[in-house]
Amino acid sequence: MIKTFTRNDIFRFLYGEMTGAEEDEFRMSLTSDNDLREDLQDFQTLKEDMEKTMISPPERTINSILEFSRNYNVKSIGR
């Protein structure tokens, strides 16, 4: 039986969240399903573009937050 893969499955594949058997089945489908291959390529490009635009706060901002937390004895939830 041929499995139909969803967009969610494509994202799970891109982020390494499939089991070995699922990944094998996905890879097999890529050999014969042009639409799946094109969708994978589109989502891979989207993922790469998103990763390029990710930014982190400046170190001084992180230190200010940590200092505030220490000064006001802020506790983590659940600890």
N, CA and C atoms as an extended XYZ file, in Angstrom:
237
Properties=species:S:1:pos:R:3:atomname:S:1:resname:S:1:resid:I:1 pbc="F F F"
N         0.840       -1.178        0.000 N   MET     1
C         0.000        0.000        0.000 CA  MET     1
C         0.889        1.246        0.000 C   MET     1
N         0.527        2.214       -0.812 N   ILE     2
C         1.285        3.453       -0.914 CA  ILE     2
C         0.701        4.461        0.069 C   ILE     2
N         1.561        5.015        0.892 N   LYS     3
C         1.133        5.994        1.886 CA  LYS     3
C         1.158        7.390        1.260 C   LYS     3
N         0.158        8.176        1.585 N   THR     4
C         0.130        9.567        1.179 CA  THR     4
C         0.731       10.394        2.311 C   THR     4
N         1.750       11.165        1.986 N   PHE     5
C         2.408       11.984        2.997 CA  PHE     5
C         1.823       13.392        2.997 C   PHE     5
N         1.739       13.972        4.175 N   THR     6
C         1.184       15.311        4.359 CA  THR     6
C         2.312       16.323        4.516 C   THR     6
N         1.922       17.593        4.558 N   ARG     7
C         2.912       18.646        4.824 CA  ARG     7
C         3.555       18.435        6.191 C   ARG     7
N         2.762       18.003        7.143 N   ASN     8
C         3.294       17.725        8.474 CA  ASN     8
C         4.389       16.659        8.398 C   ASN     8
N         4.173       15.642        7.572 N   ASP     9
C         5.188       14.597        7.402 CA  ASP     9
C         6.472       15.172        6.803 C   ASP     9
N         6.320       16.102        5.860 N   ILE    10
C         7.504       16.721        5.245 CA  ILE    10
C         8.305       17.473        6.305 C   ILE    10
N         7.614       18.222        7.153 N   PHE    11
C         8.315       18.942        8.225 CA  PHE    11
C         8.957       17.977        9.212 C   PHE    11
N         8.264       16.896        9.535 N   ARG    12
C         8.847       15.899       10.440 CA  ARG    12
C        10.108       15.310        9.829 C   ARG    12
N        10.111       15.083        8.523 N   PHE    13
C        11.288       14.568        7.837 CA  PHE    13
C        12.428       15.590        7.900 C   PHE    13
N        12.111       16.855        7.583 N   LEU    14
C        13.140       17.905        7.580 CA  LEU    14
C        13.787       18.104        8.942 C   LEU    14
N        13.012       17.913       10.004 N   TYR    15
C        13.530       18.142       11.358 CA  TYR    15
C        13.926       16.847       12.064 C   TYR    15
N        14.017       15.747       11.308 N   GLY    16
C        14.492       14.490       11.868 CA  GLY    16
C        13.588       13.893       12.928 C   GLY    16
N        12.270       14.054       12.777 N   GLU    17
C        11.322       13.583       13.778 CA  GLU    17
C        10.589       12.307       13.365 C   GLU    17
N        11.011       11.680       12.278 N   MET    18
C        10.385       10.435       11.839 CA  MET    18
C        11.142        9.243       12.423 C   MET    18
N        10.435        8.144       12.593 N   THR    19
C        11.116        6.901       12.964 CA  THR    19
C        11.908        6.427       11.752 C   THR    19
N        12.791        5.491       11.958 N   GLY    20
C        13.581        4.956       10.854 CA  GLY    20
C        12.716        4.377        9.753 C   GLY    20
N        11.674        3.634       10.137 N   ALA    21
C        10.780        3.022        9.147 CA  ALA    21
C        10.011        4.081        8.373 C   ALA    21
N         9.540        5.120        9.080 N   GLU    22
C         8.817        6.204        8.405 CA  GLU    22
C         9.725        6.923        7.414 C   GLU    22
N        10.953        7.174        7.843 N   GLU    23
C        11.900        7.868        6.976 CA  GLU    23
C        12.208        7.045        5.737 C   GLU    23
N        12.366        5.747        5.920 N   ASP    24
C        12.616        4.865        4.772 CA  ASP    24
C        11.449        4.913        3.791 C   ASP    24
N        10.230        4.849        4.306 N   GLU    25
C         9.037        4.892        3.466 CA  GLU    25
C         8.929        6.252        2.757 C   GLU    25
N         9.255        7.310        3.470 N   PHE    26
C         9.228        8.659        2.888 CA  PHE    26
C        10.234        8.753        1.749 C   PHE    26
N        11.441        8.275        1.983 N   ARG    27
C        12.484        8.327        0.956 CA  ARG    27
C        12.078        7.518       -0.282 C   ARG    27
N        11.432        6.383       -0.072 N   MET    28
C        10.962        5.560       -1.195 CA  MET    28
C         9.912        6.331       -2.000 C   MET    28
N         9.029        7.026       -1.297 N   SER    29
C         7.989        7.798       -1.982 CA  SER    29
C         8.589        8.929       -2.805 C   SER    29
N         9.693        9.488       -2.324 N   LEU    30
C        10.344       10.575       -3.060 CA  LEU    30
C        10.813       10.127       -4.446 C   LEU    30
N        11.133        8.855       -4.588 N   THR    31
C        11.640        8.365       -5.873 CA  THR    31
C        10.568        8.338       -6.958 C   THR    31
N         9.301        8.275       -6.544 N   SER    32
C         8.234        8.158       -7.540 CA  SER    32
C         7.195        9.274       -7.499 C   SER    32
N         7.224       10.131       -6.491 N   ASP    33
C         6.205       11.167       -6.332 CA  ASP    33
C         6.820       12.547       -6.573 C   ASP    33
N         6.603       13.062       -7.779 N   ASN    34
C         7.179       14.367       -8.140 CA  ASN    34
C         6.640       15.494       -7.277 C   ASN    34
N         5.346       15.454       -6.955 N   ASP    35
C         4.759       16.507       -6.122 CA  ASP    35
C         5.383       16.521       -4.732 C   ASP    35
N         5.583       15.346       -4.158 N   LEU    36
C         6.208       15.248       -2.840 CA  LEU    36
C         7.631       15.794       -2.893 C   LEU    36
N         8.353       15.442       -3.943 N   ARG    37
C         9.731       15.917       -4.103 CA  ARG    37
C         9.776       17.444       -4.232 C   ARG    37
N         8.845       18.020       -5.011 N   GLU    38
C         8.797       19.469       -5.162 CA  GLU    38
C         8.425       20.154       -3.853 C   GLU    38
N         7.454       19.582       -3.127 N   ASP    39
C         7.075       20.157       -1.831 CA  ASP    39
C         8.242       20.111       -0.855 C   ASP    39
N         8.956       19.000       -0.824 N   LEU    40
C        10.127       18.872        0.051 CA  LEU    40
C        11.158       19.937       -0.294 C   LEU    40
N        11.396       20.122       -1.566 N   GLN    41
C        12.376       21.124       -1.999 CA  GLN    41
C        11.935       22.534       -1.576 C   GLN    41
N        10.643       22.835       -1.766 N   ASP    42
C        10.119       24.147       -1.365 CA  ASP    42
C        10.259       24.369        0.137 C   ASP    42
N         9.911       23.350        0.927 N   PHE    43
C         9.976       23.495        2.378 CA  PHE    43
C        11.414       23.537        2.870 C   PHE    43
N        12.314       22.833        2.188 N   GLN    44
C        13.732       22.892        2.550 CA  GLN    44
C        14.260       24.310        2.333 C   GLN    44
N        13.878       24.920        1.215 N   THR    45
C        14.282       26.299        0.938 CA  THR    45
C        13.715       27.247        1.982 C   THR    45
N        12.446       27.065        2.322 N   LEU    46
C        11.806       27.886        3.348 CA  LEU    46
C        12.522       27.745        4.689 C   LEU    46
N        12.845       26.513        5.071 N   LYS    47
C        13.556       26.256        6.330 CA  LYS    47
C        14.911       26.967        6.342 C   LYS    47
N        15.640       26.858        5.237 N   GLU    48
C        16.950       27.501        5.149 CA  GLU    48
C        16.827       29.020        5.230 C   GLU    48
N        15.823       29.584        4.558 N   ASP    49
C        15.618       31.032        4.607 CA  ASP    49
C        15.268       31.491        6.019 C   ASP    49
N        14.425       30.728        6.712 N   MET    50
C        14.050       31.080        8.079 CA  MET    50
C        15.256       31.022        9.009 C   MET    50
N        16.102       30.019        8.826 N   GLU    51
C        17.281       29.887        9.680 CA  GLU    51
C        18.264       31.030        9.463 C   GLU    51
N        18.308       31.573        8.261 N   LYS    52
C        19.196       32.704        7.972 CA  LYS    52
C        18.741       33.972        8.683 C   LYS    52
N        17.431       34.096        8.900 N   THR    53
C        16.895       35.324        9.479 CA  THR    53
C        16.781       35.282       10.999 C   THR    53
N        17.061       34.144       11.606 N   MET    54
C        16.957       34.042       13.061 CA  MET    54
C        18.052       34.864       13.716 C   MET    54
N        17.663       35.618       14.716 N   ILE    55
C        18.631       36.443       15.430 CA  ILE    55
C        18.566       36.127       16.920 C   ILE    55
N        19.604       36.457       17.600 N   SER    56
C        19.669       36.280       19.048 CA  SER    56
C        19.827       37.647       19.691 C   SER    56
N        19.321       37.780       20.919 N   PRO    57
C        19.486       39.070       21.595 CA  PRO    57
C        20.964       39.306       21.923 C   PRO    57
N        21.336       40.577       22.055 N   PRO    58
C        22.718       40.885       22.428 CA  PRO    58
C        23.047       40.305       23.816 C   PRO    58
N        24.283       39.993       24.013 N   GLU    59
C        24.744       39.422       25.286 CA  GLU    59
C        24.383       40.335       26.460 C   GLU    59
N        24.491       41.646       26.259 N   ARG    60
C        24.180       42.576       27.352 CA  ARG    60
C        22.709       42.492       27.760 C   ARG    60
N        21.824       42.211       26.835 N   THR    61
C        20.408       42.068       27.152 CA  THR    61
C        20.189       40.823       28.006 C   THR    61
N        20.813       39.741       27.626 N   ILE    62
C        20.707       38.495       28.400 CA  ILE    62
C        21.248       38.711       29.805 C   ILE    62
N        22.406       39.371       29.905 N   ASN    63
C        23.000       39.634       31.219 CA  ASN    63
C        22.111       40.532       32.073 C   ASN    63
N        21.464       41.513       31.458 N   SER    64
C        20.551       42.398       32.201 CA  SER    64
C        19.373       41.615       32.770 C   SER    64
N        18.827       40.722       31.989 N   ILE    65
C        17.703       39.903       32.457 CA  ILE    65
C        18.143       38.997       33.602 C   ILE    65
N        19.301       38.371       33.444 N   LEU    66
C        19.810       37.494       34.502 CA  LEU    66
C        20.104       38.283       35.773 C   LEU    66
N        20.664       39.471       35.642 N   GLU    67
C        20.956       40.323       36.792 CA  GLU    67
C        19.669       40.729       37.502 C   GLU    67
N        18.662       41.108       36.736 N   PHE    68
C        17.358       41.460       37.301 CA  PHE    68
C        16.807       40.277       38.090 C   PHE    68
N        16.904       39.104       37.512 N   SER    69
C        16.403       37.902       38.167 CA  SER    69
C        17.132       37.651       39.486 C   SER    69
N        18.442       37.805       39.480 N   ARG    70
C        19.226       37.599       40.710 CA  ARG    70
C        18.872       38.642       41.767 C   ARG    70
N        18.727       39.879       41.360 N   ASN    71
C        18.432       40.965       42.302 CA  ASN    71
C        17.057       40.849       42.937 C   ASN    71
N        16.121       40.328       42.214 N   TYR    72
C        14.755       40.258       42.728 CA  TYR    72
C        14.352       38.844       43.120 C   TYR    72
N        15.331       37.954       43.165 N   ASN    73
C        15.115       36.586       43.621 CA  ASN    73
C        13.941       35.922       42.887 C   ASN    73
N        13.907       36.101       41.567 N   VAL    74
C        12.855       35.494       40.763 CA  VAL    74
C        13.158       34.018       40.622 C   VAL    74
N        12.158       33.183       40.903 N   LYS    75
C        12.336       31.730       40.841 CA  LYS    75
C        11.687       31.176       39.589 C   LYS    75
N        12.237       30.094       39.057 N   SER    76
C        11.638       29.402       37.931 CA  SER    76
C        10.360       28.719       38.368 C   SER    76
N         9.409       28.637       37.475 N   ILE    77
C         8.167       27.927       37.769 CA  ILE    77
C         8.457       26.434       37.795 C   ILE    77
N         7.909       25.756       38.778 N   GLY    78
C         8.060       24.304       38.859 CA  GLY    78
C         9.323       23.845       39.556 C   GLY    78
N        10.024       24.718       40.155 N   ARG    79
C        11.260       24.285       40.851 CA  ARG    79
C        11.158       24.562       42.320 C   ARG    79
